[in-house]
Amino acid sequence: MIVKMGIDLARGFEPWKEMFVKNEHRLNAHGGRLIFAGTEKDNDNKLTVIMDFDSSDALKSFAGDEELSKIRADAGAMLETGTVTIMSPEAFTSTHNE
């Protein structure tokens, strides 16, 4: 299940990126995988993340990880601004053209 997340950052992309690299194993342990993470071209504090979760339970497990939420906040993620959009199951990431 593909999920789009948006969140404001207080300290720009680099501190968030460093935090993510150190903690990606936590996302994976919850059944999630990163597809994309980046900020807007003209605003280093507007983050979009695209992730793939094994199931809605995996997403709930990730969202309920209070320790990880604190780590994310310490890296500048303004958690109260977060939005989560579950994408259509018809979404695709490649056309597999040969």
C-alpha positions as CSV (number, residue, x, y, z in Angstrom):
1,M,0.0,0.0,0.0
2,I,1.5,3.3,-1.2
3,V,1.3,6.2,1.2
4,K,2.1,9.9,0.6
5,M,3.1,11.9,3.6
6,G,3.7,15.6,3.9
7,I,5.2,17.4,6.8
8,D,6.8,20.7,7.7
9,L,10.4,20.7,8.9
10,A,11.8,23.2,11.4
11,R,15.4,22.8,10.5
12,G,15.5,21.9,6.8
13,F,16.1,18.6,5.0
14,E,19.6,17.6,6.1
15,P,18.8,16.9,9.8
16,W,15.7,14.9,8.8
17,K,17.7,13.0,6.1
18,E,20.4,12.1,8.7
19,M,17.8,10.9,11.1
20,F,16.1,8.8,8.4
21,V,19.3,7.1,7.4
22,K,20.1,6.2,11.0
23,N,16.6,4.9,11.6
24,E,15.5,3.4,8.3
25,H,15.7,0.0,9.9
26,R,12.8,1.0,12.2
27,L,10.6,1.8,9.2
28,N,11.5,-1.6,7.7
29,A,10.8,-3.4,11.0
30,H,7.2,-1.9,10.8
31,G,6.8,-3.3,7.3
32,G,7.5,-0.1,5.4
33,R,9.9,0.9,2.7
34,L,11.0,4.3,1.4
35,I,10.2,5.1,-2.3
36,F,11.0,8.8,-2.2
37,A,11.8,11.6,0.2
38,G,12.5,15.2,-0.7
39,T,11.6,18.8,-0.2
40,E,10.1,21.4,-2.5
41,K,12.6,23.1,-4.8
42,D,12.0,26.5,-3.2
43,N,11.3,25.4,0.3
44,D,13.7,23.1,2.2
45,N,11.1,22.9,5.0
46,K,8.2,21.3,3.0
47,L,8.9,17.6,3.0
48,T,7.1,14.9,0.9
49,V,7.7,11.2,1.6
50,I,6.4,8.3,-0.4
51,M,6.4,5.0,1.3
52,D,5.2,1.5,0.6
53,F,3.7,-0.5,3.6
54,D,2.9,-4.2,3.7
55,S,-0.6,-3.5,5.1
56,S,-2.7,-0.9,6.9
57,D,-1.6,-2.6,10.1
58,A,2.0,-1.9,9.2
59,L,1.2,1.7,8.7
60,K,-0.6,1.8,12.0
61,S,2.4,0.2,13.7
62,F,4.7,2.8,12.2
63,A,2.4,5.7,13.2
64,G,2.1,4.4,16.7
65,D,5.8,4.2,17.4
66,E,6.2,6.9,20.0
67,E,10.0,6.5,20.3
68,L,10.4,7.0,16.6
69,S,8.0,10.0,16.7
70,K,10.2,11.6,19.3
71,I,13.3,10.9,17.2
72,R,11.6,12.5,14.1
73,A,10.6,15.5,16.1
74,D,14.1,16.0,17.5
75,A,15.3,16.0,13.9
76,G,13.0,18.9,13.1
77,A,9.8,17.2,11.9
78,M,6.8,19.3,13.0
79,L,4.6,16.3,13.6
80,E,1.4,18.4,14.1
81,T,1.6,19.5,10.5
82,G,1.8,15.9,9.1
83,T,-0.7,14.7,6.5
84,V,-1.1,11.1,5.3
85,T,-2.7,10.2,2.0
86,I,-3.3,6.5,1.1
87,M,-2.9,6.2,-2.7
88,S,-5.1,4.2,-5.0
89,P,-4.3,0.5,-5.2
90,E,-4.1,1.0,-9.0
91,A,-0.9,3.1,-8.5
92,F,2.3,1.9,-10.1
93,T,6.0,2.8,-9.9
94,S,7.2,1.3,-13.2
95,T,5.7,0.3,-16.5
96,H,8.3,-2.5,-16.9
97,N,8.8,-1.5,-20.6
98,E,11.6,-3.6,-22.1
